[in-house]
């Protein structure tokens, strides 16, 4: 089973693909989607949509997993993340890909054992779980954590 994890944002959207065979995880790909500065919100969202759609088309994927919104002190930030989430979900749905969502605390708990873990702790555990020699970029690590969380929580994989 191939899982696409998505850490949504309008400035940077992280993506990560892992494959699960039995109890083993294998890294496939990861990276960031970063629209150019100076674009309007609509242009940024279109770019994110196009890139996620391209990743899905080329990934031979079984499911997309998107980080859900939990709580934000800044309302505007929450709205922007919500817009990016919606675009990611739409890109997956338009290609008939099942979509699952997890809260940040669920993801952190699944990866580190602590629902309040720091970004650095998540990065280090993703590095360890996937056998990386270098620590992945934070947004890509978060997306990989989303995919790994699905692997840990799913019983039908």
N, C-alpha and C positions, 0 to 999 in steps of 0.2 A: 504494500500500500504506500502510495506517495502522498505526502501531506505538504500543503503550502501554508506556512504561517505568515501572517501579516500584522505588522505593527504600524497602524495608520497615523498619518500626520500630513498636513498640507505643505510643510516645509521639507520634511523628510519622511518617507514611508519606507520602513524596512520590510524585506521579504526573506524568507528562508524555506528551503525545501529539504525534507528528510524522507527517507524511505524506511519503513518498518517491515521486517521479515521475522516473524516469530517474536522473540524478545530482543532482537538486535536492531539497532538504529544505524543508518548509514547516511552521511552527509551527501547531498546532491548539489546544492547551490545556495548562495545567499548574496545579498547586496542591498543597496538602497536605491530608491527612486527619489531623485531630487530635482524638482522643477527649477528652471532658471529663475533667478531673482528678477523682479520687475514685471513678472507676468500678473495678469489679473487673477482673481480667485477662480473664475470660470476656466481660464486657460490652464491654471495649475491642476484643477480637478480633471480636466480633459486629458492632460498629460499623464496623470496618475492612472486614470482609467485605461488609457492606451497601453501603458507599460504593464499593468497588471494583466490586461487581456493578452498581451504578447507572451508574458511569462506562463500564463495558463495554457495557451495554445501550444507552447513548446515544451511543457513540463510533463506531459503524460500523467496528470494528477488525478487523485481519487477524491480529495476533499480540500476545501480551503477553510482555514481557521483564523478568525479575526479577533484581535484583542478588543474587548468591550470597554465602555466608559464606566468608571467606578465613581470617582468624586474628584472634582477640580475646584480649587479656590477661585480660579479665574474663569468666569463664564464664557468669555470670548474664546479662550483656548479650548474649552470643552466643545463649543459649537464647531470650531474648525476641525477638531479631531472627529467629531460626529459626521461632518461632511466628507472627510476622507474615508471614514469607515463605510459610509453609504456607497461611495464610489467603488470601494473594494468589493463590497457585497454584491453590488450591481454587476460588476465585471464578471464575478464568479457565476452569478445567477444567469447571466446572458449566455454563458457557455454550459449551462445545465450542470454546474459543479455544486455539490452539496456544501453548505456553509454552516460552520459551528462557531460559537462565540464563548470566550472565557474572560472572566474578570481578571484584572492585573493581580489581585491577591491570590486567586486560584492558580495562576500561572507561576507566580513566585513560590507559592507553597509546594507546587508539584515539582519544581526544578531544584529549589534550595532547601525545602523543608520549613521555610519561614515566609509567611505571606507578606511580610514587611521588608523583605530583603532589598538591599541596594542594587543599583544597576551594575556595579562592579561585581557583586556577588553572583548576579545572574550571568554576567559575561563569563566569569570564571567557571561556573558550573556547566555552561554550554560548551566551553572550551574542553572541559574534562569529559563530559558525556559523549562528545563527538570526536574526541582524540585529536584536537587541533594542537599544533605547536605554537601558534600565536593566538592572542585574544582577538576575537572578531569585533568589528566596529559595533558600537553600542546598539544602534537601531536594527542592524542585521542580527545581532545576538538576541535581542528582544523578540524578533520575528521567529528565529529558530526555537526560542524558548516556548513560543506559542504553539508551534508544531510539535515539539517534544511533549508539552503538556497534554495535547490531544492523545499522543501515543501512550502516555502514562494512564490517562483516564478512560480511554476507550477499551471496551472488552471484546469488540467484534473485529479488531484489526489483526 
